[in-house]
Amino acid sequence: MNIDAIRNGIVIDHIKAGDGMRIYNFLNLGALDCSVALIKNASSTKAGKKDIIKVDRVPDIDLNALGFIDPNITINIIRDSVRVEKYHPELPMKMTNILICKNPRCITTTEQELPHVFVLTDREKHEYRCVYCESRAPAL
Ligand SMILES: [Zn+2]
């Protein structure tokens, strides 16, 4: 893939240098069958160094979940070689099947078909809690 020119896809920019792999894993980009590029330590006028991820497709992923990792990330959506959207991820109010509840007494451990749902309980502290047992979300 030509990493400078994407026809249809996403560019996740302004990732804190060193966080690229974490985001790659968080979004499970290794499971996609399209081209994915992780660029580490690109020079950035703002922050010195940054990581960038380019995906040669608009994947069916809730990218706002990235706000949980770092709301300063920039998401660019490219269609027909034109950037049609550029935004910072918002802290999602609710995350379904993104985080797994670690509480052994949580109903999700016995009722395996239940989705893992976490809701934002403190926007300042970026705190999420399990809707079933109110355990705090595990750190990523
Ligand atoms: Zn729970």
Backbone and ligand atoms as CSV (ligand in chain L), in Angstrom:
chain,resi,resn,atom,element,x,y,z
A,1,MET,N,N,0.848,-1.194,0.000
A,1,MET,CA,C,0.000,0.000,0.000
A,1,MET,C,C,0.876,1.234,0.000
A,2,ASN,N,N,0.456,2.197,-0.760
A,2,ASN,CA,C,1.107,3.503,-0.698
A,2,ASN,C,C,0.600,4.189,0.564
A,3,ILE,N,N,1.485,4.345,1.537
A,3,ILE,CA,C,0.986,4.826,2.822
A,3,ILE,C,C,0.642,6.307,2.807
A,4,ASP,N,N,1.009,7.005,1.767
A,4,ASP,CA,C,0.645,8.419,1.714
A,4,ASP,C,C,-0.720,8.626,1.097
A,5,ALA,N,N,-1.111,7.724,0.224
A,5,ALA,CA,C,-2.371,7.927,-0.480
A,5,ALA,C,C,-3.315,6.774,-0.196
A,6,ILE,N,N,-4.369,7.083,0.500
A,6,ILE,CA,C,-5.401,6.087,0.752
A,6,ILE,C,C,-6.622,6.521,-0.029
A,7,ARG,N,N,-7.237,5.612,-0.747
A,7,ARG,CA,C,-8.450,5.970,-1.502
A,7,ARG,C,C,-9.673,5.936,-0.591
A,8,ASN,N,N,-9.850,4.805,0.070
A,8,ASN,CA,C,-10.958,4.664,1.003
A,8,ASN,C,C,-10.412,4.034,2.274
A,9,GLY,N,N,-10.494,4.766,3.333
A,9,GLY,CA,C,-9.975,4.206,4.570
A,9,GLY,C,C,-9.943,5.224,5.672
A,10,ILE,N,N,-9.187,4.896,6.707
A,10,ILE,CA,C,-9.079,5.823,7.821
A,10,ILE,C,C,-7.614,6.076,8.155
A,11,VAL,N,N,-7.358,7.264,8.612
A,11,VAL,CA,C,-6.043,7.613,9.131
A,11,VAL,C,C,-6.244,8.070,10.570
A,12,ILE,N,N,-5.619,7.363,11.481
A,12,ILE,CA,C,-5.696,7.745,12.889
A,12,ILE,C,C,-4.399,8.467,13.201
A,13,ASP,N,N,-4.513,9.757,13.413
A,13,ASP,CA,C,-3.326,10.620,13.501
A,13,ASP,C,C,-3.183,11.190,14.912
A,14,HIS,N,N,-2.020,11.750,15.168
A,14,HIS,CA,C,-1.710,12.369,16.463
A,14,HIS,C,C,-1.846,11.389,17.627
A,15,ILE,N,N,-1.463,10.152,17.376
A,15,ILE,CA,C,-1.399,9.178,18.465
A,15,ILE,C,C,-0.117,9.468,19.236
A,16,LYS,N,N,-0.203,9.464,20.534
A,16,LYS,CA,C,0.991,9.699,21.343
A,16,LYS,C,C,2.064,8.675,20.946
A,17,ALA,N,N,3.292,9.146,20.711
A,17,ALA,CA,C,4.357,8.242,20.281
A,17,ALA,C,C,4.475,7.081,21.262
A,18,GLY,N,N,4.483,5.872,20.722
A,18,GLY,CA,C,4.574,4.685,21.563
A,18,GLY,C,C,3.225,4.022,21.822
A,19,ASP,N,N,2.125,4.751,21.557
A,19,ASP,CA,C,0.792,4.201,21.809
A,19,ASP,C,C,0.199,3.489,20.599
A,20,GLY,N,N,0.867,3.583,19.452
A,20,GLY,CA,C,0.315,3.043,18.215
A,20,GLY,C,C,-0.029,1.571,18.304
A,21,MET,N,N,0.871,0.793,18.890
A,21,MET,CA,C,0.667,-0.651,18.969
A,21,MET,C,C,-0.513,-0.976,19.884
A,22,ARG,N,N,-0.637,-0.203,20.955
A,22,ARG,CA,C,-1.735,-0.398,21.886
A,22,ARG,C,C,-3.072,-0.178,21.180
A,23,ILE,N,N,-3.119,0.851,20.347
A,23,ILE,CA,C,-4.353,1.152,19.628
A,23,ILE,C,C,-4.605,0.109,18.543
A,24,TYR,N,N,-3.526,-0.312,17.904
A,24,TYR,CA,C,-3.626,-1.383,16.904
A,24,TYR,C,C,-4.275,-2.620,17.543
A,25,ASN,N,N,-3.803,-2.983,18.725
A,25,ASN,CA,C,-4.347,-4.158,19.409
A,25,ASN,C,C,-5.752,-3.900,19.924
A,26,PHE,N,N,-5.966,-2.710,20.443
A,26,PHE,CA,C,-7.280,-2.350,20.997
A,26,PHE,C,C,-8.356,-2.472,19.925
A,27,LEU,N,N,-8.048,-2.015,18.715
A,27,LEU,CA,C,-9.023,-2.073,17.624
A,27,LEU,C,C,-8.992,-3.419,16.911
A,28,ASN,N,N,-8.074,-4.292,17.357
A,28,ASN,CA,C,-7.943,-5.617,16.765
A,28,ASN,C,C,-7.698,-5.528,15.253
A,29,LEU,N,N,-6.841,-4.592,14.863
A,29,LEU,CA,C,-6.597,-4.368,13.435
A,29,LEU,C,C,-5.876,-5.542,12.784
A,30,GLY,N,N,-5.210,-6.363,13.584
A,30,GLY,CA,C,-4.547,-7.535,13.049
A,30,GLY,C,C,-5.529,-8.514,12.424
A,31,ALA,N,N,-6.797,-8.418,12.812
A,31,ALA,CA,C,-7.804,-9.337,12.296
A,31,ALA,C,C,-8.346,-8.900,10.932
A,32,LEU,N,N,-8.038,-7.669,10.517
A,32,LEU,CA,C,-8.543,-7.200,9.216
A,32,LEU,C,C,-7.722,-7.813,8.091
A,33,ASP,N,N,-8.359,-8.026,6.948
A,33,ASP,CA,C,-7.602,-8.600,5.834
A,33,ASP,C,C,-7.173,-7.530,4.826
A,34,CYS,N,N,-7.396,-6.268,5.149
A,34,CYS,CA,C,-6.934,-5.203,4.249
A,34,CYS,C,C,-5.579,-4.683,4.743
A,35,SER,N,N,-4.970,-3.775,3.986
A,35,SER,CA,C,-3.673,-3.232,4.383
A,35,SER,C,C,-3.823,-2.322,5.594
A,36,VAL,N,N,-2.921,-2.512,6.526
A,36,VAL,CA,C,-2.891,-1.661,7.716
A,36,VAL,C,C,-1.439,-1.229,7.909
A,37,ALA,N,N,-1.206,0.050,8.086
A,37,ALA,CA,C,0.160,0.521,8.316
A,37,ALA,C,C,0.230,1.194,9.673
A,38,LEU,N,N,1.229,0.817,10.429
A,38,LEU,CA,C,1.488,1.478,11.703
A,38,LEU,C,C,2.810,2.228,11.542
A,39,ILE,N,N,2.747,3.537,11.636
A,39,ILE,CA,C,3.953,4.342,11.487
A,39,ILE,C,C,4.339,4.850,12.867
A,40,LYS,N,N,5.534,4.497,13.285
A,40,LYS,CA,C,5.964,4.905,14.617
A,40,LYS,C,C,6.906,6.081,14.532
A,41,ASN,N,N,6.832,6.952,15.516
A,41,ASN,CA,C,7.764,8.072,15.657
A,41,ASN,C,C,7.837,8.974,14.436
A,42,ALA,N,N,6.687,9.215,13.823
A,42,ALA,CA,C,6.647,10.204,12.748
A,42,ALA,C,C,6.865,11.574,13.378
A,43,SER,N,N,7.475,12.488,12.640
A,43,SER,CA,C,7.674,13.796,13.254
A,43,SER,C,C,6.384,14.596,13.160
A,44,SER,N,N,6.123,15.319,14.216
A,44,SER,CA,C,4.888,16.081,14.312
A,44,SER,C,C,5.261,17.503,14.692
A,45,THR,N,N,4.633,18.467,14.040
A,45,THR,CA,C,4.955,19.855,14.372
A,45,THR,C,C,4.466,20.178,15.779
A,46,LYS,N,N,3.350,19.553,16.182
A,46,LYS,CA,C,2.782,19.851,17.497
A,46,LYS,C,C,3.551,19.190,18.633
A,47,ALA,N,N,3.710,17.899,18.530
A,47,ALA,CA,C,4.138,17.143,19.706
A,47,ALA,C,C,5.540,16.554,19.606
A,48,GLY,N,N,6.292,16.886,18.564
A,48,GLY,CA,C,7.611,16.289,18.419
A,48,GLY,C,C,7.542,14.979,17.673
A,49,LYS,N,N,7.055,13.926,18.354
A,49,LYS,CA,C,6.911,12.625,17.714
A,49,LYS,C,C,5.500,12.116,17.933
A,50,LYS,N,N,5.026,11.355,16.959
A,50,LYS,CA,C,3.680,10.778,17.083
A,50,LYS,C,C,3.647,9.464,16.325
A,51,ASP,N,N,2.641,8.672,16.582
A,51,ASP,CA,C,2.388,7.461,15.807
A,51,ASP,C,C,1.162,7.714,14.933
A,52,ILE,N,N,1.118,7.013,13.820
A,52,ILE,CA,C,-0.007,7.146,12.888
A,52,ILE,C,C,-0.422,5.734,12.465
A,53,ILE,N,N,-1.703,5.516,12.337
A,53,ILE,CA,C,-2.188,4.233,11.803
A,53,ILE,C,C,-3.022,4.520,10.570
A,54,LYS,N,N,-2.750,3.795,9.493
A,54,LYS,CA,C,-3.541,3.944,8.276
A,54,LYS,C,C,-4.170,2.601,7.941
A,55,VAL,N,N,-5.440,2.637,7.659
A,55,VAL,CA,C,-6.175,1.416,7.342
A,55,VAL,C,C,-6.819,1.619,5.980
A,56,ASP,N,N,-6.610,0.683,5.095
A,56,ASP,CA,C,-7.052,0.808,3.713
A,56,ASP,C,C,-8.513,0.393,3.537
A,57,ARG,N,N,-9.351,0.783,4.463
A,57,ARG,CA,C,-10.769,0.455,4.414
A,57,ARG,C,C,-11.390,1.220,5.579
A,58,VAL,N,N,-12.685,1.516,5.496
A,58,VAL,CA,C,-13.347,2.105,6.671
A,58,VAL,C,C,-13.923,0.944,7.460
A,59,PRO,N,N,-13.233,0.527,8.515
A,59,PRO,CA,C,-13.681,-0.673,9.216
A,59,PRO,C,C,-14.927,-0.400,10.046
A,60,ASP,N,N,-15.648,-1.477,10.304
A,60,ASP,CA,C,-16.888,-1.390,11.049
A,60,ASP,C,C,-16.558,-1.446,12.552
A,61,ILE,N,N,-15.925,-0.380,13.011
A,61,ILE,CA,C,-15.468,-0.342,14.402
A,61,ILE,C,C,-15.944,0.982,14.975
A,62,ASP,N,N,-16.356,0.974,16.233
A,62,ASP,CA,C,-16.726,2.224,16.875
A,62,ASP,C,C,-15.453,2.962,17.284
A,63,LEU,N,N,-15.039,3.894,16.445
A,63,LEU,CA,C,-13.767,4.578,16.685
A,63,LEU,C,C,-13.839,5.545,17.858
A,64,ASN,N,N,-15.052,5.896,18.281
A,64,ASN,CA,C,-15.156,6.767,19.450
A,64,ASN,C,C,-14.613,6.091,20.702
A,65,ALA,N,N,-14.552,4.777,20.674
A,65,ALA,CA,C,-13.971,4.077,21.809
A,65,ALA,C,C,-12.522,4.505,22.027
A,66,LEU,N,N,-11.886,5.026,20.980
A,66,LEU,CA,C,-10.512,5.516,21.115
A,66,LEU,C,C,-10.431,6.684,22.093
A,67,GLY,N,N,-11.549,7.388,22.280
A,67,GLY,CA,C,-11.567,8.485,23.238
A,67,GLY,C,C,-11.227,8.000,24.632
A,68,PHE,N,N,-11.469,6.733,24.875
A,68,PHE,CA,C,-11.134,6.120,26.158
A,68,PHE,C,C,-9.620,6.082,26.346
A,69,ILE,N,N,-8.885,5.876,25.261
A,69,ILE,CA,C,-7.421,5.816,25.341
A,69,ILE,C,C,-6.835,7.218,25.323
A,70,ASP,N,N,-7.273,8.017,24.370
A,70,ASP,CA,C,-6.682,9.350,24.229
A,70,ASP,C,C,-7.579,10.233,23.363
A,71,PRO,N,N,-8.261,11.193,23.989
A,71,PRO,CA,C,-9.177,12.052,23.220
A,71,PRO,C,C,-8.467,13.034,22.290
A,72,ASN,N,N,-7.137,13.090,22.358
A,72,ASN,CA,C,-6.410,14.018,21.472
A,72,ASN,C,C,-6.113,13.433,20.103
A,73,ILE,N,N,-6.384,12.138,19.952
A,73,ILE,CA,C,-6.182,11.487,18.664
A,73,ILE,C,C,-7.074,12.156,17.612
A,74,THR,N,N,-6.604,12.201,16.376
A,74,THR,CA,C,-7.434,12.710,15.284
A,74,THR,C,C,-7.803,11.552,14.369
A,75,ILE,N,N,-9.086,11.459,14.033
A,75,ILE,CA,C,-9.528,10.413,13.112
A,75,ILE,C,C,-9.916,11.071,11.791
A,76,ASN,N,N,-9.323,10.606,10.720
A,76,ASN,CA,C,-9.631,11.118,9.382
A,76,ASN,C,C,-10.291,10.011,8.587
A,77,ILE,N,N,-11.404,10.323,7.976
A,77,ILE,CA,C,-12.079,9.339,7.119
A,77,ILE,C,C,-11.857,9.775,5.677
A,78,ILE,N,N,-11.311,8.863,4.879
A,78,ILE,CA,C,-10.995,9.173,3.484
A,78,ILE,C,C,-11.928,8.385,2.565
A,79,ARG,N,N,-12.555,9.091,1.647
A,79,ARG,CA,C,-13.369,8.414,0.624
A,79,ARG,C,C,-13.001,8.988,-0.740
A,80,ASP,N,N,-12.747,8.096,-1.682
A,80,ASP,CA,C,-12.315,8.512,-3.020
A,80,ASP,C,C,-11.179,9.525,-2.947
A,81,SER,N,N,-10.204,9.218,-2.134
A,81,SER,CA,C,-8.989,10.033,-1.963
A,81,SER,C,C,-9.230,11.415,-1.365
A,82,VAL,N,N,-10.438,11.662,-0.883
A,82,VAL,CA,C,-10.741,12.967,-0.288
A,82,VAL,C,C,-11.072,12.764,1.186
A,83,ARG,N,N,-10.514,13.616,2.010
A,83,ARG,CA,C,-10.852,13.528,3.423
A,83,ARG,C,C,-12.251,14.089,3.633
A,84,VAL,N,N,-13.175,13.236,4.031
A,84,VAL,CA,C,-14.565,13.671,4.173
A,84,VAL,C,C,-14.927,13.979,5.617
A,85,GLU,N,N,-14.091,13.518,6.538
A,85,GLU,CA,C,-14.418,13.749,7.935
A,85,GLU,C,C,-13.128,13.786,8.737
A,86,LYS,N,N,-13.089,14.663,9.719
A,86,LYS,CA,C,-11.940,14.742,10.614
A,86,LYS,C,C,-12.480,15.094,11.985
A,87,TYR,N,N,-12.189,14.280,12.982
A,87,TYR,CA,C,-12.731,14.561,14.313
A,87,TYR,C,C,-11.884,13.933,15.401
A,88,HIS,N,N,-12.075,14.423,16.601
A,88,HIS,CA,C,-11.477,13.798,17.776
A,88,HIS,C,C,-12.511,12.847,18.352
A,89,PRO,N,N,-12.065,11.677,18.808
A,89,PRO,CA,C,-13.046,10.746,19.378
A,89,PRO,C,C,-13.616,11.329,20.669
A,90,GLU,N,N,-14.895,11.156,20.873
A,90,GLU,CA,C,-15.541,11.590,22.106
A,90,GLU,C,C,-15.475,10.441,23.092
A,91,LEU,N,N,-15.451,10.762,24.359
A,91,LEU,CA,C,-15.562,9.689,25.337
A,91,LEU,C,C,-16.937,9.060,25.168
A,92,PRO,N,N,-16.997,7.787,24.821
A,92,PRO,CA,C,-18.313,7.167,24.620
A,92,PRO,C,C,-19.067,7.065,25.946
A,93,MET,N,N,-20.389,7.264,25.911
A,93,MET,CA,C,-21.212,7.145,27.121
A,93,MET,C,C,-21.270,5.686,27.562
A,94,LYS,N,N,-21.156,4.812,26.560
A,94,LYS,CA,C,-21.375,3.404,26.841
A,94,LYS,C,C,-20.452,2.606,25.930
A,95,MET,N,N,-19.842,1.573,26.443
A,95,MET,CA,C,-19.010,0.703,25.611
A,95,MET,C,C,-19.499,-0.728,25.751
A,96,THR,N,N,-19.818,-1.326,24.633
A,96,THR,CA,C,-20.333,-2.699,24.645
A,96,THR,C,C,-19.306,-3.634,24.023
A,97,ASN,N,N,-18.934,-4.643,24.765
A,97,ASN,CA,C,-17.978,-5.661,24.308
A,97,ASN,C,C,-16.637,-5.080,23.868
A,98,ILE,N,N,-16.203,-4.042,24.534
A,98,ILE,CA,C,-14.872,-3.486,24.274
A,98,ILE,C,C,-13.985,-3.798,25.465
A,99,LEU,N,N,-14.542,-3.626,26.657
A,99,LEU,CA,C,-13.838,-3.984,27.880
A,99,LEU,C,C,-14.533,-5.198,28.479
A,100,ILE,N,N,-13.761,-6.022,29.164
A,100,ILE,CA,C,-14.315,-7.220,29.787
A,100,ILE,C,C,-14.285,-7.025,31.304
A,101,CYS,N,N,-15.400,-7.294,31.953
A,101,CYS,CA,C,-15.453,-7.145,33.407
A,101,CYS,C,C,-14.586,-8.227,34.054
A,102,LYS,N,N,-13.738,-7.797,34.992
A,102,LYS,CA,C,-12.789,-8.725,35.622
A,102,LYS,C,C,-13.280,-9.226,36.980
A,103,ASN,N,N,-14.434,-8.759,37.394
A,103,ASN,CA,C,-14.948,-9.178,38.695
A,103,ASN,C,C,-15.431,-10.631,38.615
A,104,PRO,N,N,-14.811,-11.549,39.369
A,104,PRO,CA,C,-15.205,-12.968,39.261
A,104,PRO,C,C,-16.645,-13.223,39.708
A,105,ARG,N,N,-17.209,-12.317,40.508
A,105,ARG,CA,C,-18.587,-12.498,40.954
A,105,ARG,C,C,-19.598,-11.795,40.053
A,106,CYS,N,N,-19.109,-11.162,38.991
A,106,CYS,CA,C,-20.015,-10.465,38.076
A,106,CYS,C,C,-20.851,-11.487,37.304
A,107,ILE,N,N,-22.089,-11.134,37.034
A,107,ILE,CA,C,-22.997,-12.046,36.314
A,107,ILE,C,C,-22.453,-12.407,34.928
A,108,THR,N,N,-21.599,-11.539,34.360
A,108,THR,CA,C,-21.070,-11.834,33.024
A,108,THR,C,C,-20.122,-13.039,33.024
A,109,THR,N,N,-19.588,-13.415,34.184
A,109,THR,CA,C,-18.712,-14.594,34.215
A,109,THR,C,C,-19.521,-15.878,34.122
A,110,THR,N,N,-20.753,-15.881,34.690
A,110,THR,CA,C,-21.570,-17.092,34.616
A,110,THR,C,C,-22.514,-17.073,33.414
A,111,GLU,N,N,-23.031,-15.895,33.099
A,111,GLU,CA,C,-23.941,-15.779,31.943
A,111,GLU,C,C,-23.135,-15.298,30.740
A,112,GLN,N,N,-22.511,-16.246,30.063
A,112,GLN,CA,C,-21.525,-15.867,29.052
A,112,GLN,C,C,-22.105,-15.205,27.809
A,113,GLU,N,N,-23.411,-15.353,27.619
A,113,GLU,CA,C,-23.983,-14.722,26.429
A,113,GLU,C,C,-24.303,-13.240,26.666
A,114,LEU,N,N,-24.192,-12.799,27.902
A,114,LEU,CA,C,-24.445,-11.382,28.191
A,114,LEU,C,C,-23.342,-10.510,27.594
A,115,PRO,N,N,-23.716,-9.381,27.011
A,115,PRO,CA,C,-22.669,-8.475,26.530
A,115,PRO,C,C,-21.987,-7.803,27.727
A,116,HIS,N,N,-20.727,-7.458,27.546
A,116,HIS,CA,C,-20.017,-6.704,28.575
A,116,HIS,C,C,-20.278,-5.222,28.323
A,117,VAL,N,N,-20.987,-4.589,29.232
A,117,VAL,CA,C,-21.365,-3.196,29.028
A,117,VAL,C,C,-20.789,-2.335,30.149
A,118,PHE,N,N,-20.071,-1.300,29.738
A,118,PHE,CA,C,-19.555,-0.336,30.702
A,118,PHE,C,C,-20.129,1.030,30.371
A,119,VAL,N,N,-20.481,1.790,31.401
A,119,VAL,CA,C,-21.005,3.139,31.173
A,119,VAL,C,C,-20.076,4.163,31.829
A,120,LEU,N,N,-20.051,5.326,31.199
A,120,LEU,CA,C,-19.229,6.422,31.713
A,120,LEU,C,C,-19.866,6.946,32.995
A,121,THR,N,N,-19.119,6.900,34.095
A,121,THR,CA,C,-19.678,7.375,35.361
A,121,THR,C,C,-19.009,8.665,35.826
A,122,ASP,N,N,-17.831,8.958,35.290
A,122,ASP,CA,C,-17.158,10.201,35.661
A,122,ASP,C,C,-16.336,10.699,34.482
A,123,ARG,N,N,-16.874,11.726,33.829
A,123,ARG,CA,C,-16.237,12.223,32.611
A,123,ARG,C,C,-14.857,12.822,32.885
A,124,GLU,N,N,-14.727,13.534,34.005
A,124,GLU,CA,C,-13.441,14.151,34.361
A,124,GLU,C,C,-12.341,13.102,34.512
A,125,LYS,N,N,-12.684,12.047,35.249
A,125,LYS,CA,C,-11.685,11.020,35.554
A,125,LYS,C,C,-11.665,9.912,34.516
A,126,HIS,N,N,-12.483,10.017,33.482
A,126,HIS,CA,C,-12.573,8.967,32.458
A,126,HIS,C,C,-12.925,7.628,33.087
A,127,GLU,N,N,-13.837,7.652,34.032
A,127,GLU,CA,C,-14.132,6.427,34.757
A,127,GLU,C,C,-15.364,5.726,34.187
A,128,TYR,N,N,-15.200,4.425,33.982
A,128,TYR,CA,C,-16.303,3.591,33.502
A,128,TYR,C,C,-16.583,2.498,34.514
A,129,ARG,N,N,-17.872,2.143,34.625
A,129,ARG,CA,C,-18.225,1.039,35.523
A,129,ARG,C,C,-19.124,0.031,34.804
A,130,CYS,N,N,-18.968,-1.216,35.203
A,130,CYS,CA,C,-19.790,-2.306,34.670
A,130,CYS,C,C,-21.255,-2.051,35.034
A,131,VAL,N,N,-22.166,-2.223,34.075
A,131,VAL,CA,C,-23.582,-1.959,34.371
A,131,VAL,C,C,-24.178,-3.016,35.298
A,132,TYR,N,N,-23.556,-4.178,35.385
A,132,TYR,CA,C,-24.133,-5.241,36.208
A,132,TYR,C,C,-23.625,-5.171,37.644
A,133,CYS,N,N,-22.313,-5.029,37.821
A,133,CYS,CA,C,-21.765,-5.130,39.178
A,133,CYS,C,C,-21.115,-3.835,39.635
A,134,GLU,N,N,-21.102,-2.829,38.783
A,134,GLU,CA,C,-20.521,-1.531,39.099
A,134,GLU,C,C,-19.022,-1.560,39.383
A,135,SER,N,N,-18.340,-2.639,38.997
A,135,SER,CA,C,-16.884,-2.656,39.100
A,135,SER,C,C,-16.313,-1.616,38.149
A,136,ARG,N,N,-15.187,-1.051,38.555
A,136,ARG,CA,C,-14.505,-0.122,37.674
A,136,ARG,C,C,-13.961,-0.873,36.461
A,137,ALA,N,N,-13.931,-0.161,35.335
A,137,ALA,CA,C,-13.364,-0.753,34.124
A,137,ALA,C,C,-11.875,-1.000,34.329
A,138,PRO,N,N,-11.359,-2.122,33.817
A,138,PRO,CA,C,-9.922,-2.373,33.924
A,138,PRO,C,C,-9.153,-1.393,33.076
A,139,ALA,N,N,-7.944,-1.066,33.490
A,139,ALA,CA,C,-7.102,-0.181,32.682
A,139,ALA,C,C,-6.663,-0.944,31.444
A,140,LEU,N,N,-6.443,-0.219,30.367
A,140,LEU,CA,C,-6.030,-0.881,29.136
A,140,LEU,C,C,-4.532,-1.060,29.095
L,1,ZN,ZN,ZN,-19.221,-6.673,36.113
